[in-house]
Amino acid sequence: MNIKILFFGITRDLVAQSSINFTISPKSTVKELKVALLKTFPKLEKYAQFSIAVNESYALETAILKENDVVAIIPPVSGG
């Protein structure tokens, strides 16, 4: 199953791309995607607390992904 992944902030710098097409198993969850991304891009481990949005809405780790979903990888932010 193919999805599109968008990287923002420091995650974009770590993977050296702003977006990629990514193949995962059908009925994969957001958590399973996160594990696959950390294996593919080990540098993301430093920011493993990144949030994930699916089709412009924040997603729980139990959410099931579908073909052609657009997934945003959003790094932790701090303010002050």
PDB file with one MODEL, atoms N, CA, C and O in Angstrom:
MODEL        1
ATOM      1  N   MET A   1       0.845  -1.158   0.000  1.00  0.00           N
ATOM      2  CA  MET A   1       0.000   0.000   0.000  1.00  0.00           C
ATOM      3  C   MET A   1       0.898   1.231   0.000  1.00  0.00           C
ATOM      4  O   MET A   1       1.899   1.280   0.714  1.00  0.00           O
ATOM      5  N   ASN A   2       0.534   2.218  -0.802  1.00  0.00           N
ATOM      6  CA  ASN A   2       1.341   3.423  -0.926  1.00  0.00           C
ATOM      7  C   ASN A   2       0.697   4.605  -0.216  1.00  0.00           C
ATOM      8  O   ASN A   2      -0.508   4.837  -0.314  1.00  0.00           O
ATOM      9  N   ILE A   3       1.543   5.350   0.507  1.00  0.00           N
ATOM     10  CA  ILE A   3       1.114   6.583   1.140  1.00  0.00           C
ATOM     11  C   ILE A   3       2.153   7.653   0.829  1.00  0.00           C
ATOM     12  O   ILE A   3       3.272   7.346   0.420  1.00  0.00           O
ATOM     13  N   LYS A   4       1.774   8.897   1.026  1.00  0.00           N
ATOM     14  CA  LYS A   4       2.719  10.003   0.851  1.00  0.00           C
ATOM     15  C   LYS A   4       3.054  10.544   2.224  1.00  0.00           C
ATOM     16  O   LYS A   4       2.164  10.762   3.047  1.00  0.00           O
ATOM     17  N   ILE A   5       4.340  10.763   2.476  1.00  0.00           N
ATOM     18  CA  ILE A   5       4.781  11.280   3.761  1.00  0.00           C
ATOM     19  C   ILE A   5       5.411  12.648   3.547  1.00  0.00           C
ATOM     20  O   ILE A   5       6.268  12.829   2.682  1.00  0.00           O
ATOM     21  N   LEU A   6       4.967  13.606   4.353  1.00  0.00           N
ATOM     22  CA  LEU A   6       5.498  14.966   4.340  1.00  0.00           C
ATOM     23  C   LEU A   6       6.296  15.174   5.619  1.00  0.00           C
ATOM     24  O   LEU A   6       5.819  14.852   6.708  1.00  0.00           O
ATOM     25  N   PHE A   7       7.501  15.706   5.496  1.00  0.00           N
ATOM     26  CA  PHE A   7       8.352  15.967   6.656  1.00  0.00           C
ATOM     27  C   PHE A   7       8.420  17.465   6.905  1.00  0.00           C
ATOM     28  O   PHE A   7       8.554  18.255   5.971  1.00  0.00           O
ATOM     29  N   PHE A   8       8.326  17.849   8.178  1.00  0.00           N
ATOM     30  CA  PHE A   8       8.374  19.255   8.547  1.00  0.00           C
ATOM     31  C   PHE A   8       9.468  19.500   9.571  1.00  0.00           C
ATOM     32  O   PHE A   8       9.864  18.595  10.306  1.00  0.00           O
ATOM     33  N   GLY A   9       9.956  20.750   9.611  1.00  0.00           N
ATOM     34  CA  GLY A   9      10.951  21.155  10.608  1.00  0.00           C
ATOM     35  C   GLY A   9      12.207  20.318  10.550  1.00  0.00           C
ATOM     36  O   GLY A   9      12.719  20.003   9.476  1.00  0.00           O
ATOM     37  N   ILE A  10      12.697  19.961  11.730  1.00  0.00           N
ATOM     38  CA  ILE A  10      13.947  19.213  11.835  1.00  0.00           C
ATOM     39  C   ILE A  10      13.854  17.839  11.177  1.00  0.00           C
ATOM     40  O   ILE A  10      14.864  17.313  10.710  1.00  0.00           O
ATOM     41  N   THR A  11      12.659  17.250  11.134  1.00  0.00           N
ATOM     42  CA  THR A  11      12.549  15.929  10.496  1.00  0.00           C
ATOM     43  C   THR A  11      12.877  16.021   9.013  1.00  0.00           C
ATOM     44  O   THR A  11      13.453  15.094   8.444  1.00  0.00           O
ATOM     45  N   ARG A  12      12.514  17.134   8.387  1.00  0.00           N
ATOM     46  CA  ARG A  12      12.846  17.339   6.970  1.00  0.00           C
ATOM     47  C   ARG A  12      14.363  17.387   6.799  1.00  0.00           C
ATOM     48  O   ARG A  12      14.903  16.823   5.847  1.00  0.00           O
ATOM     49  N   ASP A  13      15.045  18.057   7.717  1.00  0.00           N
ATOM     50  CA  ASP A  13      16.508  18.133   7.646  1.00  0.00           C
ATOM     51  C   ASP A  13      17.147  16.764   7.859  1.00  0.00           C
ATOM     52  O   ASP A  13      18.127  16.424   7.195  1.00  0.00           O
ATOM     53  N   LEU A  14      16.599  15.984   8.778  1.00  0.00           N
ATOM     54  CA  LEU A  14      17.183  14.679   9.101  1.00  0.00           C
ATOM     55  C   LEU A  14      17.062  13.675   7.964  1.00  0.00           C
ATOM     56  O   LEU A  14      17.952  12.847   7.773  1.00  0.00           O
ATOM     57  N   VAL A  15      15.979  13.738   7.211  1.00  0.00           N
ATOM     58  CA  VAL A  15      15.810  12.792   6.108  1.00  0.00           C
ATOM     59  C   VAL A  15      16.224  13.394   4.770  1.00  0.00           C
ATOM     60  O   VAL A  15      16.235  12.704   3.750  1.00  0.00           O
ATOM     61  N   ALA A  16      16.563  14.680   4.775  1.00  0.00           N
ATOM     62  CA  ALA A  16      17.047  15.398   3.580  1.00  0.00           C
ATOM     63  C   ALA A  16      16.030  15.409   2.439  1.00  0.00           C
ATOM     64  O   ALA A  16      16.397  15.453   1.265  1.00  0.00           O
ATOM     65  N   GLN A  17      14.739  15.368   2.805  1.00  0.00           N
ATOM     66  CA  GLN A  17      13.667  15.419   1.816  1.00  0.00           C
ATOM     67  C   GLN A  17      12.448  16.053   2.470  1.00  0.00           C
ATOM     68  O   GLN A  17      12.260  15.936   3.681  1.00  0.00           O
ATOM     69  N   SER A  18      11.633  16.713   1.688  1.00  0.00           N
ATOM     70  CA  SER A  18      10.406  17.283   2.259  1.00  0.00           C
ATOM     71  C   SER A  18       9.220  16.337   2.107  1.00  0.00           C
ATOM     72  O   SER A  18       8.237  16.452   2.840  1.00  0.00           O
ATOM     73  N   SER A  19       9.305  15.406   1.162  1.00  0.00           N
ATOM     74  CA  SER A  19       8.233  14.424   1.003  1.00  0.00           C
ATOM     75  C   SER A  19       8.770  13.184   0.296  1.00  0.00           C
ATOM     76  O   SER A  19       9.741  13.239  -0.458  1.00  0.00           O
ATOM     77  N   ILE A  20       8.100  12.065   0.569  1.00  0.00           N
ATOM     78  CA  ILE A  20       8.456  10.799  -0.081  1.00  0.00           C
ATOM     79  C   ILE A  20       7.188   9.987  -0.298  1.00  0.00           C
ATOM     80  O   ILE A  20       6.179  10.198   0.375  1.00  0.00           O
ATOM     81  N   ASN A  21       7.248   9.075  -1.224  1.00  0.00           N
ATOM     82  CA  ASN A  21       6.224   8.041  -1.347  1.00  0.00           C
ATOM     83  C   ASN A  21       6.757   6.847  -0.571  1.00  0.00           C
ATOM     84  O   ASN A  21       7.931   6.495  -0.694  1.00  0.00           O
ATOM     85  N   PHE A  22       5.895   6.224   0.229  1.00  0.00           N
ATOM     86  CA  PHE A  22       6.334   5.167   1.131  1.00  0.00           C
ATOM     87  C   PHE A  22       5.377   3.996   1.009  1.00  0.00           C
ATOM     88  O   PHE A  22       4.163   4.185   0.936  1.00  0.00           O
ATOM     89  N   THR A  23       5.914   2.794   0.986  1.00  0.00           N
ATOM     90  CA  THR A  23       5.098   1.590   0.873  1.00  0.00           C
ATOM     91  C   THR A  23       5.058   0.878   2.223  1.00  0.00           C
ATOM     92  O   THR A  23       6.094   0.620   2.835  1.00  0.00           O
ATOM     93  N   ILE A  24       3.845   0.564   2.676  1.00  0.00           N
ATOM     94  CA  ILE A  24       3.651  -0.167   3.919  1.00  0.00           C
ATOM     95  C   ILE A  24       2.630  -1.278   3.684  1.00  0.00           C
ATOM     96  O   ILE A  24       1.946  -1.305   2.660  1.00  0.00           O
ATOM     97  N   SER A  25       2.540  -2.179   4.633  1.00  0.00           N
ATOM     98  CA  SER A  25       1.572  -3.279   4.529  1.00  0.00           C
ATOM     99  C   SER A  25       0.146  -2.749   4.655  1.00  0.00           C
ATOM    100  O   SER A  25      -0.100  -1.781   5.375  1.00  0.00           O
ATOM    101  N   PRO A  26      -0.787  -3.382   3.955  1.00  0.00           N
ATOM    102  CA  PRO A  26      -2.196  -2.987   4.104  1.00  0.00           C
ATOM    103  C   PRO A  26      -2.638  -3.072   5.565  1.00  0.00           C
ATOM    104  O   PRO A  26      -2.192  -3.943   6.311  1.00  0.00           O
ATOM    105  N   LYS A  27      -3.505  -2.172   5.952  1.00  0.00           N
ATOM    106  CA  LYS A  27      -4.072  -2.104   7.311  1.00  0.00           C
ATOM    107  C   LYS A  27      -3.022  -1.813   8.378  1.00  0.00           C
ATOM    108  O   LYS A  27      -3.214  -2.166   9.542  1.00  0.00           O
ATOM    109  N   SER A  28      -1.925  -1.180   8.002  1.00  0.00           N
ATOM    110  CA  SER A  28      -0.915  -0.783   8.985  1.00  0.00           C
ATOM    111  C   SER A  28      -1.464   0.348   9.845  1.00  0.00           C
ATOM    112  O   SER A  28      -2.256   1.172   9.386  1.00  0.00           O
ATOM    113  N   THR A  29      -1.031   0.371  11.091  1.00  0.00           N
ATOM    114  CA  THR A  29      -1.424   1.448  11.999  1.00  0.00           C
ATOM    115  C   THR A  29      -0.376   2.560  11.956  1.00  0.00           C
ATOM    116  O   THR A  29       0.713   2.393  11.406  1.00  0.00           O
ATOM    117  N   VAL A  30      -0.730   3.678  12.541  1.00  0.00           N
ATOM    118  CA  VAL A  30       0.214   4.793  12.652  1.00  0.00           C
ATOM    119  C   VAL A  30       1.442   4.343  13.436  1.00  0.00           C
ATOM    120  O   VAL A  30       2.566   4.708  13.091  1.00  0.00           O
ATOM    121  N   LYS A  31       1.237   3.560  14.479  1.00  0.00           N
ATOM    122  CA  LYS A  31       2.376   3.061  15.271  1.00  0.00           C
ATOM    123  C   LYS A  31       3.300   2.202  14.414  1.00  0.00           C
ATOM    124  O   LYS A  31       4.521   2.340  14.500  1.00  0.00           O
ATOM    125  N   GLU A  32       2.744   1.327  13.597  1.00  0.00           N
ATOM    126  CA  GLU A  32       3.563   0.489  12.716  1.00  0.00           C
ATOM    127  C   GLU A  32       4.315   1.336  11.698  1.00  0.00           C
ATOM    128  O   GLU A  32       5.458   1.036  11.356  1.00  0.00           O
ATOM    129  N   LEU A  33       3.674   2.388  11.219  1.00  0.00           N
ATOM    130  CA  LEU A  33       4.360   3.302  10.297  1.00  0.00           C
ATOM    131  C   LEU A  33       5.532   3.965  10.999  1.00  0.00           C
ATOM    132  O   LEU A  33       6.614   4.090  10.426  1.00  0.00           O
ATOM    133  N   LYS A  34       5.322   4.387  12.228  1.00  0.00           N
ATOM    134  CA  LYS A  34       6.394   5.043  12.978  1.00  0.00           C
ATOM    135  C   LYS A  34       7.597   4.118  13.128  1.00  0.00           C
ATOM    136  O   LYS A  34       8.739   4.544  12.953  1.00  0.00           O
ATOM    137  N   VAL A  35       7.343   2.866  13.447  1.00  0.00           N
ATOM    138  CA  VAL A  35       8.425   1.878  13.577  1.00  0.00           C
ATOM    139  C   VAL A  35       9.157   1.727  12.241  1.00  0.00           C
ATOM    140  O   VAL A  35      10.387   1.692  12.212  1.00  0.00           O
ATOM    141  N   ALA A  36       8.419   1.638  11.149  1.00  0.00           N
ATOM    142  CA  ALA A  36       9.030   1.498   9.819  1.00  0.00           C
ATOM    143  C   ALA A  36       9.861   2.727   9.465  1.00  0.00           C
ATOM    144  O   ALA A  36      10.941   2.605   8.887  1.00  0.00           O
ATOM    145  N   LEU A  37       9.360   3.908   9.811  1.00  0.00           N
ATOM    146  CA  LEU A  37      10.111   5.131   9.522  1.00  0.00           C
ATOM    147  C   LEU A  37      11.407   5.184  10.314  1.00  0.00           C
ATOM    148  O   LEU A  37      12.438   5.604   9.788  1.00  0.00           O
ATOM    149  N   LEU A  38      11.367   4.763  11.577  1.00  0.00           N
ATOM    150  CA  LEU A  38      12.580   4.773  12.392  1.00  0.00           C
ATOM    151  C   LEU A  38      13.616   3.778  11.873  1.00  0.00           C
ATOM    152  O   LEU A  38      14.818   4.010  12.007  1.00  0.00           O
ATOM    153  N   LYS A  39      13.160   2.670  11.281  1.00  0.00           N
ATOM    154  CA  LYS A  39      14.093   1.711  10.674  1.00  0.00           C
ATOM    155  C   LYS A  39      14.681   2.275   9.384  1.00  0.00           C
ATOM    156  O   LYS A  39      15.864   2.091   9.101  1.00  0.00           O
ATOM    157  N   THR A  40      13.852   2.959   8.610  1.00  0.00           N
ATOM    158  CA  THR A  40      14.295   3.512   7.334  1.00  0.00           C
ATOM    159  C   THR A  40      15.174   4.746   7.527  1.00  0.00           C
ATOM    160  O   THR A  40      16.148   4.943   6.800  1.00  0.00           O
ATOM    161  N   PHE A  41      14.824   5.570   8.510  1.00  0.00           N
ATOM    162  CA  PHE A  41      15.543   6.814   8.789  1.00  0.00           C
ATOM    163  C   PHE A  41      15.980   6.822  10.257  1.00  0.00           C
ATOM    164  O   PHE A  41      15.332   7.468  11.080  1.00  0.00           O
ATOM    165  N   PRO A  42      17.058   6.124  10.600  1.00  0.00           N
ATOM    166  CA  PRO A  42      17.488   6.017  11.996  1.00  0.00           C
ATOM    167  C   PRO A  42      17.742   7.365  12.668  1.00  0.00           C
ATOM    168  O   PRO A  42      17.644   7.464  13.891  1.00  0.00           O
ATOM    169  N   LYS A  43      18.063   8.394  11.904  1.00  0.00           N
ATOM    170  CA  LYS A  43      18.307   9.713  12.498  1.00  0.00           C
ATOM    171  C   LYS A  43      17.050  10.277  13.172  1.00  0.00           C
ATOM    172  O   LYS A  43      17.152  11.143  14.040  1.00  0.00           O
ATOM    173  N   LEU A  44      15.875   9.794  12.782  1.00  0.00           N
ATOM    174  CA  LEU A  44      14.637  10.269  13.402  1.00  0.00           C
ATOM    175  C   LEU A  44      14.517   9.813  14.860  1.00  0.00           C
ATOM    176  O   LEU A  44      13.732  10.377  15.622  1.00  0.00           O
ATOM    177  N   GLU A  45      15.279   8.812  15.241  1.00  0.00           N
ATOM    178  CA  GLU A  45      15.210   8.280  16.607  1.00  0.00           C
ATOM    179  C   GLU A  45      15.409   9.382  17.650  1.00  0.00           C
ATOM    180  O   GLU A  45      14.802   9.342  18.721  1.00  0.00           O
ATOM    181  N   LYS A  46      16.241  10.344  17.343  1.00  0.00           N
ATOM    182  CA  LYS A  46      16.512  11.449  18.262  1.00  0.00           C
ATOM    183  C   LYS A  46      15.240  12.254  18.547  1.00  0.00           C
ATOM    184  O   LYS A  46      15.112  12.880  19.599  1.00  0.00           O
ATOM    185  N   TYR A  47      14.317  12.228  17.607  1.00  0.00           N
ATOM    186  CA  TYR A  47      13.059  12.964  17.737  1.00  0.00           C
ATOM    187  C   TYR A  47      11.878  11.998  17.668  1.00  0.00           C
ATOM    188  O   TYR A  47      10.873  12.284  17.018  1.00  0.00           O
ATOM    189  N   ALA A  48      12.003  10.861  18.336  1.00  0.00           N
ATOM    190  CA  ALA A  48      11.002   9.791  18.245  1.00  0.00           C
ATOM    191  C   ALA A  48       9.634  10.198  18.792  1.00  0.00           C
ATOM    192  O   ALA A  48       8.662   9.466  18.610  1.00  0.00           O
ATOM    193  N   GLN A  49       9.542  11.329  19.444  1.00  0.00           N
ATOM    194  CA  GLN A  49       8.264  11.796  19.969  1.00  0.00           C
ATOM    195  C   GLN A  49       7.505  12.646  18.948  1.00  0.00           C
ATOM    196  O   GLN A  49       6.605  13.399  19.319  1.00  0.00           O
ATOM    197  N   PHE A  50       7.860  12.531  17.671  1.00  0.00           N
ATOM    198  CA  PHE A  50       7.179  13.334  16.666  1.00  0.00           C
ATOM    199  C   PHE A  50       5.713  12.951  16.567  1.00  0.00           C
ATOM    200  O   PHE A  50       5.334  11.805  16.808  1.00  0.00           O
ATOM    201  N   SER A  51       4.902  13.930  16.208  1.00  0.00           N
ATOM    202  CA  SER A  51       3.464  13.700  16.021  1.00  0.00           C
ATOM    203  C   SER A  51       3.205  13.312  14.573  1.00  0.00           C
ATOM    204  O   SER A  51       4.000  13.602  13.680  1.00  0.00           O
ATOM    205  N   ILE A  52       2.087  12.657  14.367  1.00  0.00           N
ATOM    206  CA  ILE A  52       1.696  12.253  13.022  1.00  0.00           C
ATOM    207  C   ILE A  52       0.285  12.735  12.749  1.00  0.00           C
ATOM    208  O   ILE A  52      -0.629  12.535  13.549  1.00  0.00           O
ATOM    209  N   ALA A  53       0.133  13.373  11.601  1.00  0.00           N
ATOM    210  CA  ALA A  53      -1.193  13.769  11.134  1.00  0.00           C
ATOM    211  C   ALA A  53      -1.482  12.981   9.859  1.00  0.00           C
ATOM    212  O   ALA A  53      -0.605  12.795   9.015  1.00  0.00           O
ATOM    213  N   VAL A  54      -2.711  12.529   9.737  1.00  0.00           N
ATOM    214  CA  VAL A  54      -3.129  11.788   8.546  1.00  0.00           C
ATOM    215  C   VAL A  54      -4.240  12.597   7.880  1.00  0.00           C
ATOM    216  O   VAL A  54      -5.275  12.876   8.485  1.00  0.00           O
ATOM    217  N   ASN A  55      -4.004  12.962   6.637  1.00  0.00           N
ATOM    218  CA  ASN A  55      -4.975  13.754   5.876  1.00  0.00           C
ATOM    219  C   ASN A  55      -5.391  15.005   6.651  1.00  0.00           C
ATOM    220  O   ASN A  55      -6.573  15.333   6.756  1.00  0.00           O
ATOM    221  N   GLU A  56      -4.372  15.697   7.193  1.00  0.00           N
ATOM    222  CA  GLU A  56      -4.514  16.988   7.861  1.00  0.00           C
ATOM    223  C   GLU A  56      -5.185  16.940   9.224  1.00  0.00           C
ATOM    224  O   GLU A  56      -5.635  17.975   9.715  1.00  0.00           O
ATOM    225  N   SER A  57      -5.267  15.766   9.854  1.00  0.00           N
ATOM    226  CA  SER A  57      -5.801  15.644  11.214  1.00  0.00           C
ATOM    227  C   SER A  57      -4.834  14.811  12.046  1.00  0.00           C
ATOM    228  O   SER A  57      -4.358  13.768  11.598  1.00  0.00           O
ATOM    229  N   TYR A  58      -4.543  15.277  13.262  1.00  0.00           N
ATOM    230  CA  TYR A  58      -3.675  14.493  14.127  1.00  0.00           C
ATOM    231  C   TYR A  58      -4.269  13.104  14.322  1.00  0.00           C
ATOM    232  O   TYR A  58      -5.484  12.948  14.448  1.00  0.00           O
ATOM    233  N   ALA A  59      -3.392  12.089  14.344  1.00  0.00           N
ATOM    234  CA  ALA A  59      -3.851  10.701  14.397  1.00  0.00           C
ATOM    235  C   ALA A  59      -3.308   9.991  15.632  1.00  0.00           C
ATOM    236  O   ALA A  59      -2.170  10.219  16.044  1.00  0.00           O
ATOM    237  N   LEU A  60      -4.130   9.134  16.210  1.00  0.00           N
ATOM    238  CA  LEU A  60      -3.694   8.268  17.302  1.00  0.00           C
ATOM    239  C   LEU A  60      -2.845   7.139  16.723  1.00  0.00           C
ATOM    240  O   LEU A  60      -2.952   6.817  15.539  1.00  0.00           O
ATOM    241  N   GLU A  61      -2.008   6.543  17.559  1.00  0.00           N
ATOM    242  CA  GLU A  61      -1.152   5.449  17.082  1.00  0.00           C
ATOM    243  C   GLU A  61      -1.948   4.235  16.628  1.00  0.00           C
ATOM    244  O   GLU A  61      -1.425   3.404  15.885  1.00  0.00           O
ATOM    245  N   THR A  62      -3.185   4.116  17.052  1.00  0.00           N
ATOM    246  CA  THR A  62      -4.017   2.977  16.678  1.00  0.00           C
ATOM    247  C   THR A  62      -4.773   3.187  15.365  1.00  0.00           C
ATOM    248  O   THR A  62      -5.425   2.269  14.868  1.00  0.00           O
ATOM    249  N   ALA A  63      -4.684   4.387  14.810  1.00  0.00           N
ATOM    250  CA  ALA A  63      -5.392   4.671  13.555  1.00  0.00           C
ATOM    251  C   ALA A  63      -4.841   3.794  12.438  1.00  0.00           C
ATOM    252  O   ALA A  63      -3.632   3.581  12.341  1.00  0.00           O
ATOM    253  N   ILE A  64      -5.729   3.295  11.605  1.00  0.00           N
ATOM    254  CA  ILE A  64      -5.335   2.440  10.477  1.00  0.00           C
ATOM    255  C   ILE A  64      -5.194   3.307   9.224  1.00  0.00           C
ATOM    256  O   ILE A  64      -6.069   4.106   8.889  1.00  0.00           O
ATOM    257  N   LEU A  65      -4.076   3.121   8.557  1.00  0.00           N
ATOM    258  CA  LEU A  65      -3.793   3.890   7.341  1.00  0.00           C
ATOM    259  C   LEU A  65      -4.446   3.237   6.133  1.00  0.00           C
ATOM    260  O   LEU A  65      -4.664   2.026   6.095  1.00  0.00           O
ATOM    261  N   LYS A  66      -4.754   4.079   5.143  1.00  0.00           N
ATOM    262  CA  LYS A  66      -5.374   3.597   3.914  1.00  0.00           C
ATOM    263  C   LYS A  66      -4.536   4.021   2.706  1.00  0.00           C
ATOM    264  O   LYS A  66      -3.739   4.956   2.782  1.00  0.00           O
ATOM    265  N   GLU A  67      -4.731   3.325   1.613  1.00  0.00           N
ATOM    266  CA  GLU A  67      -4.047   3.637   0.351  1.00  0.00           C
ATOM    267  C   GLU A  67      -4.186   5.127   0.043  1.00  0.00           C
ATOM    268  O   GLU A  67      -5.266   5.704   0.166  1.00  0.00           O
ATOM    269  N   ASN A  68      -3.077   5.730  -0.357  1.00  0.00           N
ATOM    270  CA  ASN A  68      -3.003   7.140  -0.776  1.00  0.00           C
ATOM    271  C   ASN A  68      -3.221   8.149   0.337  1.00  0.00           C
ATOM    272  O   ASN A  68      -3.435   9.327   0.051  1.00  0.00           O
ATOM    273  N   ASP A  69      -3.176   7.731   1.599  1.00  0.00           N
ATOM    274  CA  ASP A  69      -3.226   8.704   2.691  1.00  0.00           C
ATOM    275  C   ASP A  69      -2.018   9.626   2.583  1.00  0.00           C
ATOM    276  O   ASP A  69      -0.970   9.242   2.066  1.00  0.00           O
ATOM    277  N   VAL A  70      -2.186  10.852   3.083  1.00  0.00           N
ATOM    278  CA  VAL A  70      -1.088  11.808   3.172  1.00  0.00           C
ATOM    279  C   VAL A  70      -0.774  11.957   4.661  1.00  0.00           C
ATOM    280  O   VAL A  70      -1.619  12.369   5.456  1.00  0.00           O
ATOM    281  N   VAL A  71       0.456  11.612   5.012  1.00  0.00           N
ATOM    282  CA  VAL A  71       0.875  11.582   6.410  1.00  0.00           C
ATOM    283  C   VAL A  71       1.915  12.669   6.629  1.00  0.00           C
ATOM    284  O   VAL A  71       2.907  12.746   5.905  1.00  0.00           O
ATOM    285  N   ALA A  72       1.683  13.508   7.633  1.00  0.00           N
ATOM    286  CA  ALA A  72       2.643  14.555   7.985  1.00  0.00           C
ATOM    287  C   ALA A  72       3.393  14.153   9.235  1.00  0.00           C
ATOM    288  O   ALA A  72       2.796  13.705  10.214  1.00  0.00           O
ATOM    289  N   ILE A  73       4.706  14.314   9.198  1.00  0.00           N
ATOM    290  CA  ILE A  73       5.568  14.041  10.344  1.00  0.00           C
ATOM    291  C   ILE A  73       5.920  15.403  10.954  1.00  0.00           C
ATOM    292  O   ILE A  73       6.590  16.231  10.335  1.00  0.00           O
ATOM    293  N   ILE A  74       5.447  15.604  12.184  1.00  0.00           N
ATOM    294  CA  ILE A  74       5.561  16.910  12.824  1.00  0.00           C
ATOM    295  C   ILE A  74       6.445  16.771  14.064  1.00  0.00           C
ATOM    296  O   ILE A  74       6.082  16.067  15.006  1.00  0.00           O
ATOM    297  N   PRO A  75       7.600  17.438  14.071  1.00  0.00           N
ATOM    298  CA  PRO A  75       8.511  17.301  15.198  1.00  0.00           C
ATOM    299  C   PRO A  75       7.958  18.014  16.442  1.00  0.00           C
ATOM    300  O   PRO A  75       7.084  18.875  16.338  1.00  0.00           O
ATOM    301  N   PRO A  76       8.479  17.642  17.617  1.00  0.00           N
ATOM    302  CA  PRO A  76       8.072  18.344  18.828  1.00  0.00           C
ATOM    303  C   PRO A  76       8.473  19.817  18.717  1.00  0.00           C
ATOM    304  O   PRO A  76       9.513  20.151  18.152  1.00  0.00           O
ATOM    305  N   VAL A  77       7.641  20.670  19.258  1.00  0.00           N
ATOM    306  CA  VAL A  77       7.943  22.110  19.244  1.00  0.00           C
ATOM    307  C   VAL A  77       7.963  22.625  20.671  1.00  0.00           C
ATOM    308  O   VAL A  77       7.286  22.095  21.551  1.00  0.00           O
ATOM    309  N   SER A  78       8.736  23.648  20.878  1.00  0.00           N
ATOM    310  CA  SER A  78       8.761  24.286  22.190  1.00  0.00           C
ATOM    311  C   SER A  78       8.512  25.778  22.000  1.00  0.00           C
ATOM    312  O   SER A  78       8.777  26.344  20.939  1.00  0.00           O
ATOM    313  N   GLY A  79       8.028  26.360  22.995  1.00  0.00           N
ATOM    314  CA  GLY A  79       7.728  27.786  22.897  1.00  0.00           C
ATOM    315  C   GLY A  79       8.272  28.501  24.132  1.00  0.00           C
ATOM    316  O   GLY A  79       8.836  27.896  25.044  1.00  0.00           O
ATOM    317  N   GLY A  80       8.083  29.757  24.114  1.00  0.00           N
ATOM    318  CA  GLY A  80       8.580  30.482  25.286  1.00  0.00           C
ATOM    319  C   GLY A  80       8.297  31.937  25.175  1.00  0.00           C
ATOM    320  O   GLY A  80       8.645  32.703  26.073  1.00  0.00           O
TER     321      GLY A  80
ENDMDL
END
